[in-house]
Amino acid sequence: MRRAYKLRAYPTRPQEGRAVRLLADHCDLYNAALTERREAWRMHKVRVSYGGQSAQLKEIRAADPNGQGRHSFTAQQQTLRRLNTVFVAYLRRTRDLKRNPRRVGFPRFKPYQRFQQVLFVAGDGAKWESADGGRWAHVSFQAVGRVKVHQHRPVVGRVKTLQLKRESRRWYLVVVTEMEPVSLPTTGREIGVDVGVARFLTTSDGEVVANPRFLRAAQERIVELQRRKQRAKLGSGNRRRLRRALAQQWRTVRNQRRDFHHKTARALINTYDTIALEQLRVTAMTATAAGTVEAPGRNVAAKAGLNRSILDAGWTQFTSILVAKAESAGRRVILVHPGRTSIDCHTCGATCTRPRQDTVVCPTHGELDADLNGARNIATRAGLGSGQASAA
């Protein structure tokens, strides 16, 4: 399996200038390859493949020795692969239009400000030097130099790729390693998990994890900064400072949410052998309720607030983190269909009424906690018996 480590990098001023030039040159390559694909299809209805564009790199590098020729050949191939991945996803969406009609955007050109990362294959244009017990590690990139990296945790496994990444004015190194999974001791416990907005998750044995609502806590400050930025003069230093402050607020919310997801997933992985979750389609759940001019939607403001709360909870990110941790620990995660998990009684299967968001009423068994009922239905649907975890 592969594991990624995100470490803070501290380039010097000259190195930072060269790193900015590296990102700009790769952005130019990305946009030029996108132009070729667009024009080939517009003028001749011909699709350009990754292989064809990769084969042109040798000529491009020879024609521009002080530009594209300065950089790693394999890193440039990774940039072309990145564009190819975008096109494959675009073509897949266009094929699904008959089954799921929606607006499909064509791949767009990237400005320099939005091209933030370059991927290197370890040993070819990039070299990793571990800290070996010290605080500082180093990474060497072709056309950038040897950069100091704060290694706050051991990097385990054989290094496969090294990615230089810029976030606002910070620089990071993403180290991807290949390693063998290390299975945790079995606990003999199985669980169903129901995720929600009022509570982040409820397990089938009654454990509840509250929803921290990080975005709601920071929303007032974000709205204030956004309003001030909109009023600032374009191109001014004040607008630039406000943009950085706004980016810092969003980064804080993102980091808080990811940290919470990692800790919650780790607690589940350490406690249970098998975990069942709903396979939620968050994109469909957060579709707008605005409607059209002819048929405007109802309760648009309430739906917008619900969508914001769903996205703030970050169920998709939590599921991917949980699955990755389960793979490395030898645990099992089962994704089940979410239909009617909260409305059917987990004991008799009868259809319940739902007078309140947190309560369902079974005609036979009376009032039930909606989230606990859903978690036990999820566990049963995954084949985990009654849905109640046995004692450790």
Secondary structure, DSSP 8 states (H G I E B T S, - for coil): -EEEEEEEEE--HHHHHHHHHHHHHHHHHHHHHHHHHHHHHHHH-----HHHHHHTHHHHHHH-TTTGGGS-HHHHHHHHHHHHHHHHHHHHHHHTTTTS-----------GGG--EEEEETTBSEEEE--TTSSEEEEEETTTEEEEEE--S---SEEEEEEEEEETTEEEEEEEEE-----------EEEEEE-SSEEEEETTS-EEE---HHHHHHHHHHHHHHHHHHS-TT-HHHHHHHHHHHHHHHHHHHHHHHHHHHHHHHHHHH-SEEEEE---HHHHT----B-SSSB-SSHHHHHHHHHHHHHHTHHHHHHHHHHHHHHHT-EEEEE--TTTTTB-TTT--B-EEEETTEEEETTTEEEEHHHHHHHHHHHHTT-TTS-----
